[in-house]
Amino acid sequence: MKKIILSALFICSSMMAFSQILPSFQFGLKGGVNMTKFSTEGTFKSENRAGYYGGIWARIGAAGIHLQPEMYVSGKNTTVKRDNGFESNVDFTSLDIPVLIGTKIGAAGVGIRLNTGPVVSFVLSKDQSIKQAATEAFNGKFKDQNFAWQFGAGLDVSKLGIDLRYEQGLTKIGKDDYSGAKKLGLFTLGLAYRLF
């Protein structure tokens, strides 16, 4: 009996290890909320405000490592204040394209993910549609682009996932009226659903 149990445990652990080696492809939808804040200097201060994001993701992996490109529309909001009492809400929408690399620990449909990677964001203006911004992104014609680095963790249970991430801007986003505003930082909390 002991030999049967040990053999069954060995076969199960071998299958779980082998399943981590085989290449896989997943695709799904995601959405959530973000909290955005500028890093500022001088007479400017920034306060967190809530925003949103929603879009698609894919995950290509083998041997316990995966590449996870994503594309989503993100509404980013923050409040900028000056020492002289001037206060203004900064609200904008961007098309964000993270390309993350990560690993997943777990089996039987439950796993913890860790991932990190660069993000490029394209600010969508009133006269620029999401399709135009995506076309410019893939053609190398950038309009009001910003770069950031994202890292975080996630939990997958069957087809559902939850992600908590932090994103730190690498390039200055503030212009003209917001020249004291340097880089954007945000926390995101999101839900993902795997279609296949």
C-alpha positions as CSV (number, residue, x, y, z in Angstrom):
1,M,0.0,0.0,0.0
2,K,2.8,2.4,0.9
3,K,4.4,1.7,-2.5
4,I,1.2,2.6,-4.3
5,I,0.8,5.8,-2.3
6,L,4.4,6.8,-2.9
7,S,4.1,5.9,-6.6
8,A,0.9,8.0,-6.9
9,L,2.6,11.0,-5.1
10,F,5.6,10.7,-7.4
11,I,3.4,10.6,-10.6
12,C,1.4,13.6,-9.4
13,S,4.5,15.7,-8.5
14,S,6.1,14.7,-11.9
15,M,3.0,15.8,-13.8
16,M,2.9,19.1,-11.9
17,A,6.6,19.7,-12.7
18,F,6.2,18.7,-16.3
19,S,3.2,20.9,-16.8
20,Q,5.4,23.9,-15.7
21,I,7.9,23.0,-18.5
22,L,5.3,22.7,-21.3
23,P,4.7,26.0,-23.3
24,S,1.3,27.5,-22.7
25,F,-0.8,30.5,-24.0
26,Q,-3.5,32.3,-22.1
27,F,-5.7,35.3,-23.1
28,G,-8.2,37.3,-21.1
29,L,-9.9,40.5,-20.0
30,K,-8.9,42.7,-17.0
31,G,-10.1,45.8,-15.2
32,G,-9.7,47.6,-11.9
33,V,-9.0,50.8,-10.1
34,N,-5.8,52.9,-9.7
35,M,-4.6,55.6,-7.3
36,T,-2.4,58.2,-9.0
37,K,0.0,60.8,-7.7
38,F,2.7,63.0,-9.2
39,S,6.2,63.1,-7.7
40,T,6.7,66.9,-7.3
41,E,9.3,69.4,-6.3
42,G,9.4,73.1,-5.5
43,T,6.1,74.8,-4.8
44,F,3.9,71.9,-6.1
45,K,2.2,69.1,-4.1
46,S,0.1,66.2,-5.4
47,E,-2.6,64.2,-3.8
48,N,-3.9,60.7,-4.7
49,R,-7.2,60.4,-6.5
50,A,-8.9,57.2,-7.8
51,G,-9.1,56.3,-11.5
52,Y,-9.9,53.1,-13.5
53,Y,-8.4,50.8,-16.1
54,G,-9.7,48.1,-18.4
55,G,-8.4,46.0,-21.3
56,I,-6.8,42.7,-22.4
57,W,-3.9,40.6,-21.4
58,A,-2.0,37.5,-22.8
59,R,0.4,35.2,-21.1
60,I,3.0,33.0,-22.9
61,G,5.0,30.8,-20.7
62,A,7.2,27.7,-20.2
63,A,9.5,26.3,-17.5
64,G,7.8,28.4,-14.8
65,I,8.6,31.7,-16.6
66,H,6.0,33.8,-18.5
67,L,5.9,36.8,-20.7
68,Q,2.7,38.9,-20.2
69,P,1.9,41.7,-22.6
70,E,-1.2,43.8,-21.8
71,M,-3.0,46.7,-23.4
72,Y,-5.6,48.7,-21.5
73,V,-7.2,52.1,-21.3
74,S,-6.5,53.9,-18.1
75,G,-8.1,57.0,-16.5
76,K,-5.6,58.7,-14.3
77,N,-6.6,61.4,-11.9
78,T,-4.6,63.5,-9.4
79,T,-4.9,66.9,-7.7
80,V,-2.0,69.3,-8.0
81,K,-1.6,72.1,-5.3
82,R,0.6,75.1,-5.0
83,D,1.8,76.8,-1.8
84,N,-0.1,80.0,-2.9
85,G,-3.4,78.1,-2.7
86,F,-3.8,77.3,-6.4
87,E,-5.4,73.8,-6.8
88,S,-6.2,72.0,-10.0
89,N,-7.5,68.5,-10.8
90,V,-5.4,66.7,-13.5
91,D,-7.5,64.1,-15.3
92,F,-6.3,62.3,-18.4
93,T,-6.9,59.0,-20.2
94,S,-4.0,56.9,-21.6
95,L,-3.5,53.8,-23.6
96,D,-1.0,51.7,-21.5
97,I,1.0,48.8,-22.9
98,P,3.0,46.9,-20.2
99,V,5.3,44.0,-21.2
100,L,5.9,42.0,-18.0
101,I,8.1,39.0,-17.3
102,G,7.2,36.8,-14.3
103,T,6.9,33.5,-12.6
104,K,4.0,31.5,-11.1
105,I,4.1,29.2,-8.1
106,G,1.3,26.7,-7.6
107,A,-0.7,23.9,-9.1
108,A,-4.2,22.6,-9.7
109,G,-5.5,25.9,-11.0
110,V,-4.3,28.0,-8.0
111,G,-1.1,30.0,-8.1
112,I,0.7,33.1,-7.0
113,R,2.4,35.2,-9.7
114,L,5.2,37.7,-9.4
115,N,5.9,40.0,-12.4
116,T,7.8,43.1,-13.4
117,G,8.5,45.0,-16.6
118,P,8.3,48.3,-18.6
119,V,5.2,50.2,-19.5
120,V,4.7,52.7,-22.3
121,S,1.7,55.0,-22.0
122,F,0.2,57.1,-24.8
123,V,-1.9,60.0,-23.7
124,L,-5.2,60.0,-25.6
125,S,-6.2,63.6,-26.6
126,K,-9.8,64.6,-27.6
127,D,-8.9,64.2,-31.3
128,Q,-7.1,60.9,-30.9
129,S,-9.0,57.7,-30.7
130,I,-7.8,54.5,-29.0
131,K,-7.4,52.9,-32.5
132,Q,-5.2,55.8,-33.6
133,A,-3.1,55.7,-30.5
134,A,-2.7,51.9,-30.8
135,T,-1.7,52.3,-34.5
136,E,0.9,55.0,-33.6
137,A,2.2,52.8,-30.8
138,F,2.9,49.8,-33.1
139,N,4.2,52.0,-36.0
140,G,6.7,53.7,-33.7
141,K,4.9,57.1,-34.1
142,F,4.6,58.2,-30.5
143,K,2.2,61.0,-29.3
144,D,2.7,62.2,-25.7
145,Q,4.2,59.0,-24.7
146,N,5.6,58.3,-21.2
147,F,7.6,55.4,-19.9
148,A,7.3,53.6,-16.5
149,W,8.3,50.5,-14.7
150,Q,5.7,48.2,-13.1
151,F,6.0,45.4,-10.5
152,G,3.6,43.4,-8.5
153,A,1.9,40.2,-7.5
154,G,-1.2,38.3,-8.4
155,L,-3.3,35.3,-7.3
156,D,-5.0,33.0,-9.8
157,V,-7.9,30.7,-8.9
158,S,-9.1,28.8,-11.9
159,K,-10.1,31.4,-14.5
160,L,-10.1,34.4,-12.1
161,G,-7.1,36.5,-11.1
162,I,-6.5,39.4,-8.8
163,D,-3.5,41.7,-9.2
164,L,-1.9,44.3,-7.0
165,R,0.8,46.4,-8.7
166,Y,2.9,49.6,-8.3
167,E,4.0,51.6,-11.3
168,Q,6.7,54.3,-11.1
169,G,7.1,56.8,-13.9
170,L,10.6,56.9,-15.6
171,T,9.9,60.0,-17.7
172,K,8.6,63.4,-16.8
173,I,4.9,63.8,-17.6
174,G,4.3,67.4,-16.5
175,K,4.4,70.2,-19.1
176,D,3.7,73.9,-19.2
177,D,1.2,74.6,-16.3
178,Y,2.4,71.5,-14.5
179,S,6.1,71.9,-15.0
180,G,6.7,71.3,-11.2
181,A,5.1,67.9,-11.6
182,K,7.7,65.4,-12.6
183,K,6.9,61.7,-12.7
184,L,3.7,59.7,-12.2
185,G,3.4,56.9,-9.6
186,L,0.3,54.7,-9.2
187,F,-1.0,51.7,-7.4
188,T,-3.4,49.4,-9.3
189,L,-5.8,46.8,-8.0
190,G,-7.5,44.7,-10.7
191,L,-9.5,41.6,-11.5
192,A,-8.7,39.4,-14.5
193,Y,-10.7,36.7,-16.3
194,R,-9.0,34.1,-18.5
195,L,-11.0,33.4,-21.7
196,F,-8.7,30.6,-22.8
